[in-house]
């Protein structure tokens, strides 16, 4: 990641000597307890909507390993969020985009 003004680009890893506030934020997000809480929120959200999506089901099969990999990527500054998936929602316009499970 690099910064220009207030915009952040995720196309390059955060250099080891990168902005201290960015490294501190990534360290907080990469915390195993924080990632586990975020995963729980994603899982509960899917359950609350009545259908657990295929991506969530796949992620759940090896969630601990996936979370460990995400933590390592965040710590190294190499994490790249996945592509957005089109999702039909019951609202005007109906089609929206949603991050893949591992990016939520």
C-alpha positions in Angstrom: 0.0 0.0 0.0 1.1 3.5 -0.7 -0.3 6.8 0.3 -0.8 10.0 -1.7 -2.5 12.7 0.3 -5.5 10.9 2.0 -6.0 8.3 -0.7 -4.6 4.8 -0.2 -3.6 2.5 -3.0 -3.7 -1.2 -2.4 -1.8 -2.2 -5.5 1.6 -2.3 -3.7 2.7 -3.8 -0.3 3.2 -1.5 2.6 6.9 -0.9 2.8 8.5 -1.9 6.1 9.3 1.8 6.7 5.8 2.9 5.5 3.6 5.3 7.5 3.5 4.3 11.1 -0.3 4.9 11.4 -0.9 2.5 8.5 1.3 -0.2 10.0 -0.5 0.2 13.4 -3.9 -0.1 11.8 -2.9 -3.2 9.9 -1.5 -4.7 13.1 -4.8 -4.1 14.8 -6.8 -5.6 12.0 -4.4 -8.6 11.8 -4.9 -9.4 15.4 -6.3 -13.0 15.6 -9.0 -12.0 18.1 -10.1 -9.2 15.8 -10.2 -11.4 12.7 -12.1 -14.1 14.6 -14.7 -11.5 15.7 -15.0 -10.3 12.1 -15.5 -13.9 10.9 -18.2 -14.4 13.5 -20.0 -11.3 12.3 -19.9 -12.5 8.7 -21.2 -16.0 9.7 -24.0 -14.5 12.0 -25.0 -12.1 9.3 -25.5 -14.9 6.8 -27.5 -16.9 9.3 -29.6 -13.9 10.1 -30.5 -13.6 6.4 -31.6 -17.3 6.4 -29.1 -18.6 3.9 -25.5 -19.3 4.4 -23.7 -18.5 1.1 -21.5 -20.9 -0.7 -18.4 -18.7 -0.1 -19.1 -18.6 3.6 -19.6 -22.3 3.7 -16.3 -22.9 2.0 -14.5 -20.4 4.2 -16.0 -22.1 7.3 -14.5 -25.5 6.3 -11.0 -24.2 7.1 -11.7 -20.8 8.7 -8.7 -21.0 11.1 -6.3 -21.5 8.3 -7.9 -18.8 6.1 -7.8 -16.3 9.1 -4.1 -17.2 9.7 -3.3 -16.6 6.1 -5.1 -13.3 6.1 -3.3 -12.2 9.3 0.0 -13.0 7.7 -0.8 -11.1 4.6 -2.0 -8.1 6.6 1.1 -8.1 8.7 3.3 -8.3 5.7 1.4 -5.6 3.9 0.6 -7.9 1.0 -3.1 -8.5 1.5 -5.2 -7.9 -1.6 -9.0 -7.9 -1.2 -11.0 -10.2 -3.5 -13.2 -9.2 -6.4 -16.7 -8.0 -5.7 -19.5 -10.4 -6.5 -22.8 -9.2 -8.0 -25.7 -9.9 -5.6 -29.4 -9.5 -6.2 -31.0 -7.7 -3.2 -34.7 -7.1 -2.5 -34.5 -3.3 -3.0 -34.9 -0.8 -5.8 -32.4 -1.5 -8.5 -32.0 -5.0 -7.1 -28.3 -5.6 -8.1 -25.5 -4.7 -5.9 -21.9 -5.8 -5.4 -20.6 -7.5 -2.3 -17.0 -8.4 -1.2 -16.2 -12.1 -1.2 -16.3 -13.8 2.2 -12.6 -13.5 2.9 -12.7 -9.8 2.2 -15.6 -9.0 4.5 
